[in-house]
């Protein structure tokens, strides 16, 4: 098997495994106690904190270990908002943040707070000027990821941080995807990350709160981790997380060159090997090991199963996967095709021959799925009707787009097709199909059942 889903969770780094095993014998005692075993545990915890702080670029007393990256995000947002409640209750996030950030924003809004969601461009990148325009006198906190977890696009953190600093507003950065590659640039105020993203053990997160940032921990607290993360520290896992972060950083420059070459190979060859594919995400400002593309007329879940049978573990933001009936909020915010979506995220050390084998297998896997779904083989047809109605109500993606592609050739240039659909993905995928195929998307209209998506044939 070739594991190509490192953005979800990277394989445990050998250094993490060694550190975890070694610290099990020394790090089991309570680090708050003064007896010998407690002092040993405290030494391990302090050393891990210093190593992690050095990698992040902060002071050791600014860094708190949490039980997960999600917990770090939730604690960071809640604590920063509570610490600045006198300023106001306005929160700014980007439309492509990780779900942990967006869920925290939903809770804040349900509790009476205000949330502004900043849009992104088609590459998934936020505009610093849009963040600056969203700032208000009552803005308490701004959130921006360092790099996107689904398409790999790197965000302009330094520029946004500069604007926040000028306005006196703290910036929280979700650095889960990028911290293994290097420190986050810019004068950010808070930072969250998760060890399993860089090859550490799961169950360890980092929360950094810079000195001078107003912060009030929410919920029951205790004396551990400066009151910001309640509960007994998992010292062996923390030691392994810090050790693996230092190890991957030492390898990062060399690995980044290798993985960029491999992902560029995928980005360049997939559109040539597979027809009707859209490669998404910024082509330049992106993480080294992530490449994402979407395939027209393909059921995402079926494609993932086909690739799994061929020996490849990949993930998908397609609404056709079994985990959700809604399109990926990231792909939706970008306005790109969501159906048949595949994210390849290479772990450090990924083999070149595995990438080449993936490129050999992919065209056949996509063709097999399209054949099962009855997708059109070509885009050439002609007819005399000037309007066609496609009834795809009750049918999930990618069927509405497949049916549209089948009939568009039967409409003369200037004629229209009305696609009736109630699948949420159609709202995203039909306009994306039009852009890919050079047709005009007229718009969405209400219908007795679902919605009507009107497409005009241009060529």
Secondary structure, DSSP 8 states (H G I E B T S, - for coil): -EE-BTTT-----HHHHHHHHHHTTTS-S-TT--SHHHHHHHHHHHHHHHHHHHHHTS-GGGEEEES-HHHHHHHHHHHHHHHTTTT--EEEEETT--HHHHHHHHHHHHTT-EEEEE-B-TTS-B-HHHHHHH--TTEEEEEEESB-TTT-BB--HHHHHHHHHHHT-EEEEE-TTTTTT----S--SEEEEEGGGTTS-SS-EEEEE-TT------S---SGGGGTS-S---HHHHHHHHHHHHHHHHHHHHHHHHHHHHHHHHHHHHHHHSSSEEEES-SSSB-TTEEEEEETT--HHHHHHHHHHTTEE-B---TTSTT-SS--HHHHHHT---TTEEEEE--TT--HHHHHHHHHHHHHHHHHHHHHHT--S-S-----EEEEEEE-TT--TTHHHHHHHHHGGGEEEEEEEEEEE--TTHHHHHHHHHHHHT-EEEEEEE-SSSEEEEEE---
